[in-house]
Amino acid sequence: VRTTVGAWDVLRSKLLPLAEQSGNDLVATRTLCKIFVLLTMPLSEKCHQALAARPDPVKDKMRNGEALKKRQLLREAAERQARQLIEARLAFAERPKVLRGLLRMFEGAR
């Protein structure tokens, strides 16, 4: 989901402007917060493993082509997810008003 939403730039173009406009609407802010959490969650352990795996020429010679292709596809997908996560987090830095609105929501929850 993160990769698709990131590729469409939905966070920057739709969700963050909506959060700025609905800063006083607690229901909308809570709903957007749930989406923001999903989009900025840490990478899974599987992604970390794919990113950490380094090519081993000796082992690669013994593996079949399908296994190598699968490992490469997993690594590429993990790289895309990592880039999207960085972009999502940077998008919040560009919109301090949204962060203030989220903080107000949490302060009111005490």
N, C-alpha and C positions, 0 to 999 in steps of 0.2 A: 504494500500500500504506500509506504513512504517513498519508494522509487517512482511510482506512477504519479502520485500527488506532487512530488518534487519536480518531475519532468514537466508537468503542466504549470508549474509555478503558482499553484493555487494558494499556498500560504501567503506569499508576498502580494499577489494580485487581488485576492478575494478575502481570505480569512483575517489577515491582520487589519486591513481597512475596515472590515465589518466589526472587529473587536474595538477599534478606535471609535467608531460611530455608536456602538451600543455599550459604552462604558458604564452607563447608569442602569442598564438592564441586567439584573442579577442572573436571571435564568439564561439569557443569551451568553453572558460571560462565563457561567459555569459550563455550558455546553461547549463553547469554544475552548475553554480550558481543557476539557477532556480530549478534544481533538489535538490540541497543542501537545499534550502529554504523549499521545500516541505517536506524533510526528517527531518528537525529540527524545524518545526513549533511547537508552544506550543500545549499541549493537548486540546481537545475540552472540552466544559463545561460538556457535557455528561460523558466524561471520568473522569473529576474531581468529578462529583456527584457519579459515581460508586465507585471511590476510597475512597470517604469520607463516603459512606454509611456503617454503622456498623450493624452487626447482632443484632436483637432485639428478644430475645427468646419468649417474650410474643406475639408480633405481628406475629412472624414466626409460632407459633402454629395455628394462625387463617388463615394464608395464605395456599393456596393449593400448592401441590408439584411442579406444573409447574411454578408458580410465583417465588418460591424459586430457582428453577433450572435456570430460566431466569436471575434472579438477580445475581446468582453466576457466570454464564457464562459471563455476562456483566462485572463483577468485574475482572474476569480472563483476559478478553480481554483488559481491561483498564490497568491492571498490565503489560501485555506484551507490550503494546504500550509505557508505561512509561519507561520500561527497555530499549526498542529499542531507545527511544529518548535520554536517558542518554548515551547509547553506541554510538549513532551517534555523539553526541556532544564531547564525549571523543576521538573519532576517529580523529577529527580535531586537538585536542591538540597534537596528536601523529605526525601530519604532518604540522609543522609550515610553510613549503615552500608553501603549498596550501593557507594558510591564507594570507601570504605575496602576493601571486599572486592575490587573490581576492581583497586585499586592493589596489594593483596597479591598478586594473581595475576600482575601484571606484574613486581613485584619478584622473585617466585620464578622468573621466566623468564630471569633473567640467566645 
